[in-house]
């Protein structure tokens, strides 16, 4: 890779974070799934990179990139935390366009030195190299929802393909999405309520879309649909979705 050999070693030694990916578009696709606000907080440890976007105090979206799936991953001192503009980052990642030339990939290398320094991006495609510098900011404290299995009420895993098609049948003009889970009848029901009436989707424990059904007690919760709409982007990109609730009526989609 061209920029790997040309990046000055003296400057590289000062970096506390270095990551290399052979395909920047896969990284961009993951970030687009949580891009519902401009700014994101990045947490980097030896285990990988986590990017967090929050609509305080109601919604938190996280994208995880494990160190094992990255071609090069170096962290000196952890955790490394900073905030950067996610919209700008996605623009830089698509600098060569969204459709690659046949047989070519856009290689990405990221550098970050210390507090106050910009996030450096080196992108290469077809022997053309682009260097981007993204200003970083003081990270804001993120919420800790402390979603633990010990406090869980239900856990359901569904195949995303069929769920996406059926989810579109719900009334998106509804203010709330009601989720009902019952161990007695072994089903999960999604309900919306609009001016034209109500819509319901039932998923029985033994239906084709259901992979896992765990429920300790009947629970009926309502959530603002406007807060859940950003998750539909991640749903389209996924192959499975985990729906969990706990005794505080918190909802986790993974």
Secondary structure, 3 states (H helix, E strand, C coil): CHHHHHCCHHHHCCCCEEEEECCHHHHHHHHHCCCCCCEEEEEEECCEEEEEEEECCCEEEEEEEEHHHCCEEEECCCCEEEEEEHHHHHHHHCCCCCCCCCCCCCEEEEEECCCCCCEEEEEEECCEEEEEEECEECCCCCCCCCCCHHHEEEEEEEEHHHHHHHHCCCCCCCCEEEEEEECCCCEEEEEEEECCEEEEEEEECCCCCEEEEEECCCEEEEEEHHHHCCHHHHHHHCCEEEEEEECCCCEEEC
